[in-house]
Amino acid sequence: MIEAKEFDEKFDRGEDIDEYLDLENPILLNDLVSENVTITLSEDLKNRLLKFSKKLNLSFEDTIKAILAKEVGLI
């Protein structure tokens, strides 16, 4: 088992993290029931999220969904 902080540090350094992923039982955010919400972001936060989404190779929307899901314990 690996702590989240260590996992994040390995990911940020570009290290191989495959051994820590459960690829046979993924949690797919698209499988959850969806509902539209509107939020207002500061320009700085929006730009940071855009940069982060490019780093993760995710869409802006998927990045926000993943961050929120992680923070509330869905993933």
C-alpha positions in Angstrom: 0.0 0.0 0.0 1.2 3.5 -0.8 0.2 6.8 0.8 -1.5 9.4 -1.4 1.3 11.9 -0.9 3.9 9.4 -2.0 1.8 8.4 -5.0 1.3 12.0 -6.0 5.0 12.7 -5.7 5.9 9.6 -7.9 3.3 10.8 -10.5 4.6 14.3 -10.5 8.2 13.0 -11.0 7.0 11.0 -14.0 7.7 7.6 -12.3 5.9 4.5 -13.3 2.8 4.1 -11.0 1.1 1.2 -12.7 1.8 -1.2 -9.8 -0.4 1.0 -7.6 -3.4 1.2 -10.0 -6.3 -1.3 -10.0 -6.7 -1.5 -13.7 -9.1 -4.5 -13.5 -11.7 -2.6 -11.5 -11.5 1.1 -12.5 -14.0 3.6 -11.2 -15.3 5.4 -14.2 -16.6 8.9 -13.5 -18.8 8.7 -16.6 -20.7 5.8 -15.1 -22.0 8.0 -12.3 -25.4 9.8 -12.7 -24.6 13.3 -13.9 -26.2 16.7 -13.2 -25.1 20.0 -14.6 -23.8 22.7 -12.3 -22.4 26.2 -13.0 -19.4 27.6 -11.1 -17.6 30.9 -11.3 -13.8 30.7 -11.1 -11.1 33.3 -10.8 -9.0 33.7 -14.0 -6.0 32.5 -12.1 -7.7 29.4 -10.9 -9.1 28.7 -14.3 -5.7 29.0 -15.9 -4.1 26.7 -13.3 -6.8 24.1 -13.9 -6.3 24.4 -17.6 -2.5 23.9 -17.2 -3.1 21.0 -14.8 -5.6 19.3 -17.3 -3.0 19.6 -20.1 -0.4 17.9 -17.8 -2.8 15.1 -17.1 -3.9 14.9 -20.7 -7.6 15.3 -19.6 -10.3 17.7 -20.7 -10.9 20.7 -18.5 -14.2 19.2 -17.4 -12.8 15.8 -16.6 -10.0 17.3 -14.6 -12.5 19.2 -12.4 -14.6 16.1 -12.0 -11.7 14.0 -11.0 -10.4 16.6 -8.4 -13.9 16.9 -6.9 -14.5 13.1 -6.9 -11.1 12.6 -5.1 -11.8 15.3 -2.5 -15.2 13.9 -1.5 -13.9 10.3 -1.4 -15.5 8.9 -4.5 -12.0 7.8 -5.8 
